[in-house]
Amino acid sequence: MTSNEFSPGVYIMRVMSTWWLVLLTTFLGGLFGFIFFHLHPPVYEATATYFVTLDLYRFPIQGVREDLIQYNEDMALNTTEGALVSMEVLNRVILQVKDIGQSLTVKDLLDDSTIERKHDIWELRYRNQDPAIAQSIVNTWAQAGYQAMLSWQAAGLAPDYVIFQPPTLALVPQQPVLYRQNNLMLAGALIGFMIGIIFSSLIRRNKIEPVQ
């Protein structure tokens, strides 16, 4: 074996000879994750859901090209999201959540929320550092959105063949979705471990290189 060839055994021995460095960087990485957690409080996400379907007996299929049927279905179902992000609904939510001491803007609502369609299920998710506030805001939003969907349909602004079911309101979230302490500490420790291995390898390599 030439001196330039990689030897796993030699590499492992190099790392093991400076185990204290790997241990130190692993500890410091975990400590950094712990400090980061306390500087960034955990964020909770509450989720309200809608079940939205089409009345196929009333859906206009006759005379419509087959490639446009799916498009028309998607456009009709997307009325759900359109109602939720309409200024009418957003302003109503902003006004109502003032009763729980929350002063929000439209940007705040949109930045801290996610709307996602999963087939016939629509999820409205809202994030906040207080799980109870996240629940209250998303449920207020879900109910305001549902009323808008019905009023749009009554006014002819939404297709009458879309069936909007009342939302399933969110429960208080129990686990954070961002900045979990254990996850942050584990991530920090793993990063520190990798840094320790790299430094350990470099240190040992420099020691065994012959002086030119």
C-alpha positions in Angstrom: 0.0 0.0 0.0 1.5 3.4 -0.9 1.5 6.3 1.5 -1.0 8.2 -0.6 -3.7 5.5 -0.3 -6.5 5.9 2.1 -6.5 3.4 5.0 -9.7 3.3 7.2 -7.7 1.8 10.0 -5.1 4.5 10.0 -7.8 7.2 9.8 -9.7 5.8 12.7 -6.5 5.6 14.8 -5.8 9.2 14.1 -9.3 10.2 15.3 -9.1 8.0 18.4 -5.8 9.5 19.4 -7.5 12.9 19.8 -10.7 11.6 21.2 -10.7 14.5 23.7 -11.1 17.0 20.8 -14.0 15.1 19.3 -15.7 14.9 22.8 -15.1 18.6 23.4 -16.5 19.8 20.1 -19.5 17.5 20.5 -20.2 19.0 23.9 -19.8 22.5 22.6 -22.1 21.8 19.7 -24.8 20.5 22.1 -24.3 23.5 24.3 -24.7 25.8 21.4 -28.0 24.0 20.5 -29.2 24.5 24.1 -28.3 28.2 24.1 -30.0 28.6 20.7 -33.2 27.0 22.1 -33.4 29.5 24.9 -32.8 32.5 22.5 -35.5 31.2 20.2 -38.7 30.1 22.0 -40.5 27.1 20.5 -43.1 27.7 17.9 -46.4 25.7 17.9 -48.7 25.1 14.9 -52.5 24.6 15.2 -54.4 23.1 12.2 -58.0 23.4 11.2 -59.3 21.3 8.3 -62.0 21.5 5.7 -63.6 18.7 3.7 -64.5 20.1 0.3 -66.0 18.0 -2.5 -67.9 18.4 -5.8 -71.5 17.4 -6.4 -70.8 15.4 -9.6 -74.5 15.4 -10.5 -74.4 19.2 -10.9 -70.8 19.5 -12.1 -70.8 20.7 -15.8 -69.3 17.9 -17.8 -71.4 17.9 -21.0 -69.6 19.7 -23.9 -66.4 20.1 -21.9 -63.1 18.7 -23.3 -61.7 16.0 -21.1 -58.5 17.8 -20.5 -60.4 20.7 -19.1 -62.5 18.8 -16.7 -59.7 18.3 -14.2 -58.8 22.0 -14.6 -62.3 23.1 -13.9 -62.5 20.8 -10.8 -59.2 22.3 -9.4 -60.4 25.8 -10.1 -63.7 25.2 -8.3 -62.1 23.6 -5.3 -59.5 26.4 -5.1 -62.4 28.6 -4.1 -61.6 27.4 -0.6 -58.2 29.0 -0.6 -59.5 32.1 -2.3 -62.0 32.7 0.4 -59.5 32.1 3.2 -57.0 34.7 1.8 -59.5 37.2 0.7 -59.2 40.7 2.3 -62.8 40.3 3.6 -61.8 37.3 5.7 -58.4 38.5 6.7 -59.7 41.8 8.0 -62.5 40.1 9.9 -59.9 37.8 11.6 -57.7 40.7 12.5 -60.6 42.5 14.1 -61.9 39.5 16.0 -58.5 38.4 17.4 -58.1 41.8 19.1 -60.5 40.4 21.7 -57.7 38.0 22.8 -55.2 40.8 22.8 -53.6 40.0 19.5 -52.7 42.9 17.3 -52.0 41.5 13.8 -51.6 42.7 10.3 -52.5 40.9 7.0 -48.8 40.3 6.6 -48.6 38.7 10.0 -51.4 36.3 9.2 -50.0 35.3 5.9 -46.4 34.9 7.1 -47.3 32.7 10.0 -49.8 30.5 8.2 -49.9 27.7 5.6 -52.8 26.6 3.4 -52.4 23.1 1.9 -54.7 20.9 -0.2 -54.5 17.2 0.2 -57.1 15.8 -2.2 -60.5 16.7 -0.7 -59.0 17.9 2.5 -57.8 21.5 3.0 -55.5 22.3 6.0 -55.3 25.8 7.4 -52.3 26.0 9.8 -51.2 28.9 12.0 -48.0 29.2 14.0 -47.4 31.0 17.3 -45.1 30.8 20.3 -48.2 30.3 22.5 -50.1 27.1 21.5 -53.4 28.4 22.9 -53.1 31.6 20.8 -52.2 29.5 17.7 -55.4 27.5 18.2 -57.6 30.5 18.8 -56.4 32.4 15.7 -56.7 29.5 13.4 -60.2 28.6 14.6 -61.3 32.2 14.2 -59.9 32.2 10.7 -61.4 28.9 9.8 -64.9 29.9 10.9 -64.6 33.3 9.2 -63.4 31.6 6.0 -66.3 29.1 6.1 -68.9 31.9 6.4 -67.2 33.6 3.4 -67.4 30.4 1.3 -71.1 30.1 1.9 -71.8 33.8 1.2 -69.7 33.6 -2.0 -71.8 30.6 -3.1 -75.0 32.3 -2.3 -73.9 35.4 -4.3 -72.9 33.3 -7.2 -69.2 34.0 -6.7 -68.4 30.3 -6.0 -69.8 27.4 -8.1 -73.0 25.9 -6.6 -71.7 22.4 -7.2 -68.9 22.8 -4.6 -69.8 21.3 -1.3 -68.2 23.1 1.6 -68.3 21.1 4.9 -68.0 23.0 8.2 -64.3 23.1 9.4 -62.9 20.7 11.9 -61.5 23.1 14.5 -58.0 22.8 15.8 -57.0 21.4 19.1 -54.3 23.0 21.2 -51.0 21.7 19.8 -48.9 19.8 22.3 -45.6 19.6 20.5 -43.7 22.5 18.8 -42.9 22.4 15.1 -39.9 24.7 15.4 -37.0 24.9 17.9 -37.5 21.7 19.9 -34.9 21.6 22.6 -33.9 18.0 22.1 -33.7 18.3 18.4 -31.6 21.4 18.5 -29.2 19.9 21.1 -28.9 16.7 19.0 -28.2 18.7 15.8 -25.6 20.8 17.6 -23.9 17.8 19.0 -23.8 16.0 15.6 -22.3 19.1 14.0 -19.8 19.4 16.8 -18.9 15.7 16.4 -18.2 16.1 12.7 -16.1 19.2 13.2 -14.1 17.3 15.9 -13.4 14.5 13.5 -12.3 16.8 10.8 -10.0 18.8 13.1 -8.7 15.6 14.6 -7.8 14.2 11.2 -6.1 17.4 10.2 -4.1 17.6 13.4 -2.8 14.1 13.2 -2.0 14.5 9.5 0.1 17.5 10.2 2.0 15.7 12.9 3.0 12.8 10.7 3.9 14.7 7.6 7.7 14.7 7.2 9.6 17.9 7.5 10.7 19.1 4.0 
